[in-house]
Amino acid sequence: MREKDIYTIFPHKKIAKKLIKKLKAGNVKAAALSEDIKKIDKLKDELNSNGINILNGRILFGYLVYDVIKYIAGIQGRKIETMEVSILANNVGAPLWDAITIDNIRFLASKVKTLNIITNNIPKFKNVESSLYNEMGILIKISNNKNKALLGSDIVVNMDFPSDFISKYRLSNTSIILNINDNIVIKSKKFSGINVNDYEVEIPYEYKLEGFSDKIVYESIVCGDSNLDNIMKSIKKDNVKITKLIGNNGEISNEEIRQIYLTKAV
């Protein structure tokens, strides 16, 4: 359906007004839009300007970090505990992303071989570093070394670094970068690794809604809970599976994911 056709059926001012009134009455802070309705930029602007967040799968992506790394490890025929993972995060003034980032740090620290935190806000993550060591005997590395910090990384989980920030770092050509919060273009001409900007999932049939993407539907189900542990249990119970990773030029093939590991192993 074209945007012009949608306007004919749903004049954006009237529907936005009614929709916002209902959402506010229910104290709803986020809305899931169908693929057709998402094409109406003016409607999205109205929702955003009234403080209604439009679900786009990014929050769910944050909760799926471990599953995505496990998915990559499976394609490459390796175990997750052999992998070096780096997390890029500043999270200044973003409470939700703070929580998602710290939960992922705590969880991944006990699963991967090496976990690095790359940040311009080192003091912010010192408490996490201390508690992991004192409570679990786990060492993580916190750094802002632009020349060395990422060179050994199999996976780089970019929580919130913009293109300009990440492009200042030396990136390994055998790294896979997962951009969790936004689409990122790697500006370094030397980087020939894999840059992941999006994903798709398979969800239980009973959750599916015609006209809605599976990731948006599932995000709407779990986004009311901010506890990573609970959400991961739901993901496991519902057998939610990553079906594809998407880069700047479309779907990333399994062969590309395999090949980048084989290149590193040579």
Residue, then its C-alpha position, 0 to 999 in steps of 0.5 A: m500500500r502506498e503512502k498516498d493510499i494510506y492517507t486516503i483511509f487514515p487522515h493522519k491528523k484525525i487518527a493521530k489525535k484519537l490514537i494519542k488520546k487513547l494511548k495517554a488514557g492508558n498511560v502507554k509510552a510505546a506503540a507498535l505500528s504495522e508495516d503499512i502504518k510505519k510508512i506515514d512519516k507525519l503520523k510517526d512525527e505526531l506520536n513522537s512529539n507527544g512522547i509516544n515511543i515507536l517500537n523498532g526492534r532495537i530494545l529487543f536487539g539489546y535483549l538478544v545480544y547473547d542469542v545473536i552471538k550464539y547464532i554467529a558462533g553456531i554458524q562458525g562452528r565454534k563455542i561461545e566460550t572461545m570468543e573475545v567480545s568487546i562492548l562499546a558503550n557510553n550510555v550518558g543519560a540513557p537509563l534504559w540503555d544503561a540497564i541493558t548494557i550493564d545486564n549484558i556485561r554481567f551476563l556475557a562476562s561469565k560466558v565468553k573467553t574475554l570481555n572488554i568494555i570500550t568507553n569514554n566514560i570509564p568511571k561509570f563502569k568501574n563498579v561493574e568491574s569491581s563487583l564482577y571480580n569481587e563476587m564472581g572472580i571474573l576479570i573484564k577490561i575497561s579501556n579507551n585505547k583507540n589503537k589496541a582495544l578492539l584488535g582481538s575482538d571476534i564480536v564488537v557489540n556497539m551499544d551507542f557509539p555513533s559512526d564518528f566515534i567508532s570510526k576513530y578506533r582500529l577495527s579488526n578485519t575479522s570482527i563482526i560489529l553488532n550495532i544495537n541502538d542504531n544503523i551505523v556506517i563504518k567510515s574507515k576504508k580499511f575495515s572489511g569485516i561484517n557490520v550488522n545493523d538489523y536482524e529478523v526473528e522467528i516467533p511462536y505462531e500464536y504471537k504473529l500478527e498480520g502486517f506486523s514484523d515478528k520482532i516488533v510484535y515480540e518487542s511489544i510483548v517483552c518491553g514492559d519488563s526491564n529485567l534481562d534475566n526474565i526476558m531471556k527466560s521468555i525468549k528461551k520458553d518461546n523458542v524465539k530464534i534469530t533467522k538472519l542478520i542484515g547489513n548495509n547491503g542487505e542480508i548477511s549470508n552464513e557463508e560470509i559469517r563463516q568465512i570471516y572466522l576462517t580468515k582469522a584462523v589462517 
